[in-house]
Amino acid sequence: MKYILVSGGVVSGIGKGVIASSTGLLLKTTGLKVTSIKIDPYMNIDAGTMRPQEHGEVYVLNDGGEVDLDLGNYERYLDVTLSRDHNITTGKIYKEVIEKERRGDYLGKTVQIVPHVTTGIQDWIERVAKLPVDDTNEEPDICIIELGGTVGDIESAPFVEAMRQFQFRVGHGNFALIHVSLVPDMHGEQKTKPTQATVRDLRGLGLMPDLVTCRVLVRKPLSIETKRKISMFCHVAEEQVIGIHDVSSVYHVPLLLQEQGIISFLQRKLELKSIYLSKELMDRGSRLMARWKEMTDVIGKNHYLDVVSIVLVGKYTDMPDSYMSVVKALEHSAARCQRKLNLQWVAAEHLEPTHKIENPVQYYDGWKNVVAAQGILIPGGFGQRGTEGMLLAIKRAREYKVPFLGICLGFQMAVIEWARNVSELDGATSTEFNAETPHPVIIYMPEVSKTHMGGTMRLGLRPTVFSSDSESWSKARRMYGGKEKIWERHRHRYEVNPEYIERLVAAGDLEFVGKDEKGERMQVLELRDHPYFVGFQAHPEFCTRPLNPSPAFLGFVSASASATVLEGQMKNQVLHFVPPHPPGAMVSEAELKDLGKNTLANGTEVIVGSPK
């Protein structure tokens, strides 16, 4: 097993995740099997209870793990299926160490950061790195480890020390370190002092970077003079200094790394050519690179493409990373349709009549974007704030035949809008917003805990069964290749009240075309007489891939482009759609729940526990 550690210095949020994912993609194009681990130094057990505005999107995995959004980057770029254990947090490590101490595993020793915590980190990495994550169902060749935060932070100190020890544990030829640093551009002059300082700090902690990757936050590439200076003062060769400047799309980053010889360097450093690769894997890698270049060519020429204008009406629009996967799903779909995506962000509360008095500029700007949009998207969220604005946007999409996609909360809001305005159920709403509503069309799921927040929702991959009559008319079903059963990832506490289903359906064209296996839980809604009006209780954005866009989003973007584009994409999906999930994961909900109790890696039950 080979390991590549990606660390960061100077500031956080400069693209370690994209650089790690891009490096993994390039390695995969050579035929290697790649996996990834993200280390988050915060004390939380997982990201499930964090506010989106504070930490960005909570990304959900097949096994129900609520993890850092960077794992979404890994799954999308590498086309792999990760588990909750691929996200290491300080909380998880300390919990495991304390449980071992309580069991007496340390035989009365004084439990300390070194060696017990640092050894626990290394043990965890070695165990999880061996889990199969792709359709080969074989142990990966390379594990890319991203160390979150910034070198020098007190929170990350135990992980840095663990990695210092780890390089000797696995051997010099099996470990490489990519350090990502910031090179500020001050009035056209690139400054190297921050990079010199962070590399000095890193070396002082016992780690020597094999590659120094310099982020330049402008369009100007890293200059030759800057490379030479960093090489001289950071004790690396010039070929070991990689420049990453701002490009038109993050999907160009792998090509930028490739141009600078990162793969040839890693092949020498890690002796990658000694790993046996079958012709099938090498051919697959070559096809992957060809398809990736084809996609980036389309994106690179998007100023020549027709525009598709989408408005996202959400609760957390002040922090775009809250909807990271939604944006990626839209980008992937636009590229497939050969359209330039014009995404407008509208805070849902800005559309409400009360906001017209409080801030008329925001009110009219918001409605201008909604009215001008070719498609209206309502993503997930929690809480009542902004929901009346969402209902107004949904009403417009329904009445004016504007393509609409509702995700999770957006799905539930579409049910409420229909109940109020078509089924004439005055005051209909969710018990999340009003426990005393006369018409609770959305209710709390009976099996979900009301006392604990973390990890208690309906989480992870779940099957949806399309109704038998939907085959003849459902656009959503055709986008999924016409299949009777599909699988998507869920994250919700509330559901459609079964007592209201007949009244809702009897009022008009609304159909619940997708349900759970028992036919009791509504999971996909669709309007018959509409260009594209679809809602998913699940989060299909979590399973999108650059080369295999989410069918729900692809249908939405296609319909927003034109009816002709939608028809073409539906025909293509019926012929060519392949689910992004491993075959072992596409099983019944009962089996998925059992798998989720342990570690779900590529649909295979693997109990990742501490060695006794």
N, C-alpha and C positions, 0 to 999 in steps of 0.2 A: 504493500500500500504506500502510495506517495501522498504527501501532504503539502498544501500551499496555504500559508497564512497571509491574510490581507489585513493589515493594520492601518491606522490613520493618525495623522498628527496635525498640529496647528489649530484646526477647528473641526467640528463634526459636521456631517451633512454635506460632504464635498464629493460624494459619489463612490464610496467604497463598494457599496452593493452592486452598482452597475459595472464597475471595473472587475469585481470578483465574478459576476455572472458572465461578463463578456470573455474573461479569461477561460472560464469553464466551457463556454460555447466553442471557442477556438480549439480547445483540447478535444472536445467531442467531435469536431470536424476532421480530426486526424484518425478517428475510429476508437478513441479511448472511452471508457465508461466513467462518468464523472458524477460525484455526489457533492453535497454542500452542507455546511453547518454554520449557523449564526450564533455568536456569543453576544448576549446583551447583559451588561454589568448591573442592571437595576435589580432591586430586591424583590420585585414582584415575581410570583411563580410563573405567570405568563402575561400576555398583553390584554387578556380578556376584560379586565376591569378599568383599563385606561381610557381617558377621554380622547376622542379623535383629534381635538384641537391641540392636545399636548404631545401626542406621539404618532399621529397619523392613523392610517387604517389598521384595524385589527384583521389580520388575514387568517382565514379558516382553512384547515387542511382536511383531508379525507377522514382522518381518525378523530376529528372534532377538536384538534389542537388549535387554540387561539394564539397566534404567534405574530412576530414582527413582520412588517410589510416587505422586508428584504427577502423573506422566504418566497414571497410571490415572484420577485425577480428571478430567483433561482429556478422555480418551477417553470416559469414562462420561457426563459432563455434556454434551459437545459432540457426541457420537456421531460421532467421527472416528477415523481410523486413522493413527497417527503412526509415525515411523521412529526409528531409534537416533540419528539426527542431530538430532532435536528435543530431545535432552538434551545440553547442553553442559557439559563439566567442564573444570577447569583442566588435568587430565591430557591431554585431547583437544587442547586449544588448544596447549599446550606441545609436544606430540608433533608437531602439524602444523607449528608454527613451526620446530622443530629440523630436521624433515625438509626443509623448504624451504631452511634454511640449509645443510644438507649437500649439497643439489642445486646450490647456488650461485645460488638465485633472488634473493638480496638483493644480488648483484653486489659482494661484498666489504665491504658496510657492517657497522658494529658493530650487532649485533642486540640490541634493547632492549625493555623492557616497553612504553614509548612511543617510537616509534609501532607497532612490529611486532606485539606481542601484542595491543594494543588494536585495531589495524586488522584483525588476524586474527579477533577476536571479532565485529567489525562485519560483515566479509565473510561469516562463517559465518551470522550471523542473517539477513542479506539473502538469501542463497542458499536457506536452508531455509524461510524464511517464504513463499517462492513455490511450494513443493511442494503439489500438490493433496492434500487429506486427506479429502474426503468424496465422496459418490456423484455429485456434479456433475462431478468430475474437472477442475475449473477452479481457477485461481489464487485463493487466498483474498483477501478484502477487508481483513481485520484480523488482525494477529498479536499475541497476548498473550504477553508475556515475563515470566516469574517469576524474579526474582533471589533465589536461595536464601541462607540465612544472615541475618545482621543487618548493616545499614549501620554501618560503623566497624570491622568485622572486617578483619584484615590479609589474610585469604585472598580476600576479595571486592573488594579495592581496585582491581585491574586491570579488573574488570568494571564497577565504578562509574565509573571514568574512561572506559571505552569507551562507556558509556551517555551520559556527559556530552558526548562528541564526537558520538555518534550522533544526538542531538536536533538538532544543526545539519546533520548530513549528510542527514537525511531531511526537514528543514524543520519549523518550528514548528507548522504546521497538520496535520502527520502524526504527531505524537508527543504522548502524554499519560502522566503519571506518577501512579500511585496508590500512596501510601505507607501501609502498615499499621502501626499503633502500638498499644501497650497503654495502657489507661486503668484503673489499679487502683481497685477499690472498697474503701475503707478505712472499715469500720464505717458503711457507708451514704453515705460522701462520695467522690465521684469525683475522683481526682487527675490533674491535667493536666501536671505538671512532666516526667514521662518523655517525653510526646509533644512538649512544647516542646523538650526537649533533643535528641531524635532528629531533629526537623525542622531544628533549628539545625545539627546535624552534616551533614545532607543538603545544606542550602543552602551550607554551607562547602565541600562537594565539588563544587559547581557544578550541582546539580540542584534544581529548585523543584517541589514536589508540586502537582499540579492538584487532587487529591482526597486528603484525609487521612481514612483509614478507621480508626476507633477500635474496638478490640476490648475489650468489657467482659465480664469473665469471670464474670458473674452474670446472673440473669434480668432485671435492671432495665435498661431502655433508657438510652441516653446522654441526659442531661438537656439542656434548652434552655440553662441557665446554663453547663454544661460546653462545649457547642458554641460559645457566644459567646466564652468565654474562650480556647478553642483557636483560634478565628477571629482574635481580637485578637492573640495572641502568636505565631501561626504564619504570619501574612501571607497568609491565605486568606479568602474570603467564607464566610458561614455555610452557604450551600448546598453549599460544597465540603468540609464536614465531615460524614462519614457515620458513623453508629453501628451497630455490629454486636454485639448482646448475645447471650447464650446462648439458644438456642431448642430446641424439643423434637427437632428433626431438622435436619441440615445441608441437607436438601432445601428447607427454608424460607428459606435465606439469599438465593437469587435474588429471592424475593418481598420480603424485607426491603430489599434494595438498590433494587428497583423502586419501592417506596413512597417512598423518599427522593430519587427523581429522578435516579439515576445515569445512566440512558440519555439523558434529555433533555440533561443536561450534556455528556456525551460527544458527542452529536450536534452540539452547538454548537461544542465545542472542536475536534473533528476534521472538522467539515463533512461528516458522514456522509450527510446528505440529498442531497449532490451525487453519490453513488454510485448508478448505475443498478441498480434491482432489478426483476426480472421479476415479473409477477403470481403466477406459480407459486411463486417463492421467498417472496414475502410471505405467500401463503396457507399455505405449509408452515410458516412461522414462527408464524403465528397458531394453527395446529393444535398446534404444539409447546407453546406457552404454555397452551393449553386442557388438553392432556393432562397437562402438568406440574402445573397447579393441581388437576386431578382426583386425581392421585397424592398430592399433599400434603394434600388434604382427607381422604383415607383414612388417611394417617399421623397427621394431627392428631386424628383421632377414635379412635385405637387403644385408648384406655382403655375404649371400648365394644365392642371386637372380642374374639372368642374368641382365646385364647392358644395359640400353638404353641411347645412347649418343645424346644429343640435343645441337645445337649451337644457341645462341641468338645473332643476329646481330642487334645492336641498337645504338641509339644516346646518351643515358645517362648511359652507362655501368659503369662509374666511381662511380655511386651511385645506388647500386642494389635495394634499396628501391623504386626507380623510377618505377620498374616493379614488385612490391610486389605481386599483384594479378596474374600476368602472372606466376610467380614462383610458387605460391600456386596452380594454375590450373595444372601446370606440375606435381607438387608433388602429388596432388590428383589422377591425371590420371595414374601416374606411380604406385602408390599403388594399384589402381584398376586392373592394368595389371600385378601386382606382378613382377615389375621390379625395379631395383635400378637406380635412375635418376642420370646421369652424365651430369650436365649442364655447358657448356663452354660459357664464355662471350667474345664477340668480338665487339670492337668499329667499327662501319660501315666505318668510314673514313680510318681505317687502311687497308682496302681492296682495296682502290683506287690506281691506278698506280702512281699518284704523291707521295703517301706515300712510295712507294718502294725506291724513291730517298731520301726523308726526313728522314725516319727511317726504313731501310730494316729489322731490327730484328722484329719490330712490324708487318710489312707487311707479312713476311713469317710465323710468329707465328699465325697471324690471319687466313691466308689461310690454314695453317696446320690444324687448328681446324675446319674450314669449310669443308675441303675435308674429314676429318676423321669422321664427324658427320653422324649419321643415320637419323637425321631430322634437317631442317633449319627453324628457326622461326624469322620473322620480326615483332616486336611489333609497337605500336603507337608512335607518336612524332610529332613535328612541326618544320618547317624550312628546308632549303636546305642542311645543313651540313650532310655529310655522305650518301646522297641519291644515289650517283653514286656507292658507295660500296655496298649498298643494292641491286641495280640493277644487279650487277655482281653475288652476292650470289643467287638471284632469278633465274638468267639465268642458273647457275649451277644446282639448284634444278630442273628446268624444263627439261633441256637437259639430265641430268644424272639420271632422275627418282628418285630423293631423295625426300622423303616426305617433304611437305612445308605447313606452315601456316602463312598467312599474316593477321595482325590485324590493322585496321584503316589505318594508313600511309602505313603499309605493304601491305594491299589490294590495295591501290592506286598505290604503286610502282610496284606491279605485273601487273597491267593494263598498266602502262607506259612501262615496260620491254617487254610485249607482243606487244604493239603498235610499238615499235622501231624495235624489232628483228624478229617478225613474220608478222605483218601487214605492215612492211616496211614504217612506217611513220617517216621519218627522223626528228630528233629534237623534237619528241613528248615528252611532259612533263606536269607538273602541272603549272597553273597560279600562284600558291604560290611561285614557284621557278623562273618563267620567264613569265611575263605578256605579252610579245611580241612573245611567241612561235608560230611557224607556225601551230602546231597541239596541241591545248589545250585539251588533253584527260581528264584532271582533272580540274574542274573549281570551282570557289567560288559559294557557294549556294546563290541563289538570295534573300532568305528571311533573311539572316544573317546580322547583323549589321557590318559595316565596321569602325565604330567610337568608339564603346565600346567593351571592351574585356571580362569583367566579366559576366558570365551567359548568353551569347548571342549566343552560338553555338547550334547545334541541340543536345539536351541533354535528357537523360533519356530513359526509356523503350519504344521501338517502335516495331511494328510487322513487320515480313518479311513473304512474301508469296512465297512458292516454285512453280516453273513452273510445269505444269501438266505432261510433259514428263520426269521430273527429277525422278519421282517415280521408274522408271525401272533401273536407273543406278547411281544416285547420292549417293556417300558415305556420304556426309555431311547430306543429308536428312535422310538417314537410322540411322545416329548417333543421330538424334533428334526423333527417334522412328517412322520415316516414316510420320510424321505429315505434313499436308499441310501448316500450319501457325505456326510460332515460334515467340518468343519475346526475344530480347536482348537489352542491354543498349548501347546508342550511345553517342559519344562526338567528333563532327567534324564540320569543316566549309566548307570543300571541298567535291565534289562528282564527279562521272564519268559523263563526258559530254554526254548527250543523243544523240547529233548529230553524235557521233562516234560509237555508239553501233553496228549498222549493219556492219560497216567495220571491227570492232574488231572481231565479231563473225564469219564473213565470212572467216576469214583468217585461221581457223583451229578448234582445239578441245576446245577452250575456250567457256564456256557457263556462262551466268549470271543466275544461277539457282534460286536465291532469289532476289525479288524486293519488293518495298513498295506496299501498298494496291492499289495504282493507276497504278502500273506497270511502273512508270516513273523514279524511283530512284533505281540504282543498289546497292544491299546490300550483295550478296554472289556470288562469282565466283568459278568455278571449271573446271579443265581440265578432259576431258573424259578418254583419254588414259594415265593415270598416277596413280601410287600407291596411292597417296593422295596429291593433289595440290589444296588447298582451301584458299580463302581469304574472310574475313568478314569486312565490313565497320564498323560494331558494335564492341563492346569490350566484347566478351563472357566471358572473365576472371572475370568480375565483378559479375557474377552469379554462379561461381563455389562453390561447397561445399565439405568438406572432404569426406562425404558419398554419394555425388551425383555430381561427377565431371562434368565440362563443357563438353558437347558433342563435341564441336569443338576441344578442346584440347585432349579429350579422343581419338577421331579418329586419331588425329595427332600423339600422343604418341604410340597408338596401331600400326599404320602403320609403325612408325619408328622401332618398335620392330620386327614385321614381318607381312606378309600378312595374315598369319594364325591367329595371335592375333587380327588383325583388323576385320577379318571376324567373329570371335567369339564375339567380343565386339559389332559389328553391330547387330548380331542376338539377343544378350542380350538386347540392347537398344530398339529394336523394340518391345520386349516383356515387358520390365520393366521401360522404361524411364518415369519419372514424372517431369514436369517442376518445377523449384524451386520457381516460382512466385505464389502468392495467386490468386485464380480464379478471384477476382474482378479487378486484374491488367491486365489480359489478354483480353483487349478490343481493340477497334479501335484506330488508331493514333489520331483522332480528340478528342475522349473521354480522352485519356491519356494527351493530351495537356491541356484540361480543368482542369483535376485533378492536373496537375503539377503547375497550377497557384496558387493553395492553398497548402495544405499539403496532400501528398499521403501517407496514412498509411494503409498498407495491402489492397490496392485497394479501400479504402473507403475515400470519400472526407470529410476532417475534417478541418474546418477553424480555424487555431490556431492564434487567435488574442488576443490583450490585453483586459481584462475585463474592460468595461467602468465604 
